[in-house]
Amino acid sequence: MESVKIRKETKLLWEFTVNLAIALCYLLEQDKSYKNIRLLFQNGKLSIGSNFKNQIDLLYPITCETSLKSLWINANNPKDIENTMQIQVVLHFQPQLENTVCVVWKTDEQFNFSLQDDLDANQLAQDIFVKIKSKFTI
C-alpha cells in the first residue's frame, strides 16, 4: 500500500498547534497556581509532563492527513474544588477543515484558527492563558 503524501499546509498547521500547546503549558507551569501540568496527545496515549520542548519530536510526526488529532492540556489548580486535575484546554486538529478548534474548559470559549489567520503561537497562548485565569477571578 502506498503512503499518502501529507500536504505541507497540514504539517505546518499541526506544528503550529503543537507549538501553541507547548507555549500554553509553559505559561501554566510558570504560574504558581498550577501544578502537575500535562500535555496529553490523542486520547491520552502520550502524556508529557514538564520538559515539553525536549519532547517535541514525539508530537511533530503526522502520518495521516485525515485522522483527527487532539491535544489536551491538564493542570492542577487547588482553587477548582470540583476536580483538582482537570482539562484546561483542548486543541482539536482538523486537517480536513484546515483548522484547529480551541476549546477553553469550563467556559463557553471555543474558536477556530488556521494558518490563514497569520497568528503568533506565543501571543495566542498568552490570550488563551488569560481566558483560563479569568475563570478563577471573582
KACOR-V805378 format. One record per pair of residues at least 24 apart in sequence whose C-alpha atoms are under 6 Angstrom apart, sorted by sequence separation. I is the first residue (numbers start at 1). J is the second residue. D is the distance in Angstrom with one decimal. If there is no record, write none. Layout:
i:I j:J d:D
i:I j:J d:D
//
This chain:
i:69 j:93 d:5.3
i:68 j:93 d:5.9
i:68 j:94 d:5.7
i:42 j:69 d:5.4
i:42 j:70 d:5.0
i:41 j:71 d:4.7
i:40 j:71 d:5.6
i:40 j:72 d:4.9
i:39 j:72 d:5.8
i:39 j:73 d:4.7
i:38 j:73 d:5.8
i:38 j:74 d:5.0
i:37 j:74 d:5.7
i:37 j:75 d:4.5
i:36 j:75 d:5.8
i:36 j:76 d:5.8
i:34 j:75 d:5.9
i:35 j:76 d:5.0
i:34 j:76 d:5.3
i:34 j:77 d:4.9
i:33 j:77 d:5.8
i:6 j:65 d:6.0
i:10 j:95 d:6.0
i:23 j:122 d:6.0
i:20 j:121 d:4.9
i:24 j:125 d:5.0
i:23 j:125 d:5.9
i:20 j:125 d:5.8
//
